[in-house]
């Protein structure tokens, strides 16, 4: 599922978020509509526990930030059962 396109949902604060396994991906536009877009990968600690930041970064646009967050989560989830992951 490249970029997890079907998993992204709009949030009330204007960000977009997706869940990939135990990870929550969040992409936030800058408040003034200028500057880089921030992405974060958070891991839930336990069932309903708090989220811990495991990775973040900035990109020039939302689509690129979504793709980078998804790739980061894919690497954290690990290789698929029974084989190697395809290089992207």
N, C-alpha and C positions, 0 to 999 in steps of 0.2 A: 504494500500500500504506500507508494511513494508520496511523501509529504502528508499522509493521513488526511487527504482532502475532505473526505466525507465525515471526519470526526470533529472538525472545528465548529465551534458555536460562538455566537456573539454574547458578550457579557454586559451587564447593566452599566458598568463603568466605561464602556466603549472598547474594551480590549476583546481579543478573541482567545478562546481556550480549547484545549482538547485533552482527553485522557488516553494514555497509551500504557497499558499495564498498570503498574503502581505509580506512574508518573503523570503529573499535570503539566501541560505545556501552556504557557501564557505569552501572548504577544501584545505589547502596548505601544500605541502611537505616541509621539511626543505631544505634550499639551498644546504647544503653539503651532502644530502642523508643520514645523520645520525641524530639521535635525534627524538623527538616526532613530530607528525603531528598535526598542528593547525587547528581547525575548528571554524567558526564564524557563528552566526545567526544574520542577519541584517533585520531591518524593514524599508520599504520605507515610508517616511513621505509625505503623499499626493500623487498625481498622478505621477509626475516626480521629486519629491523632493529628497533630499539627503537620504542616508541610515543611520540609527541609529543602533549602536551595542546593541543588547539585550541579547546576551549570547555568550560565547566562551569557549574553553578548548583545551586540548591536549590529544592525544591518541597515542599508540605505532605504529599504522599502519593506512593506508588510509581507508580501509573498516570499521574499528571500528569507526574512526572519522566521516565517512559519516553516519553511523547508529546513533551515538550519536547526531549529528546535526539534523537529521531527527526526532528523538524522541523529542528533545527539541522543534522543530518547531511544531510538533503535539500537544504537551502540550500547547503551546502558542495559537494555533488556537482554542483550546477548544474542549469540548465534542461534539459528533455528535448531530444533531437535534433529539429530541424525545427519548433520552436514554443516558445510561452511556457508557463510553469508556471501551473497553476490556483491562484488565491489561496485560502488556507485561513483 
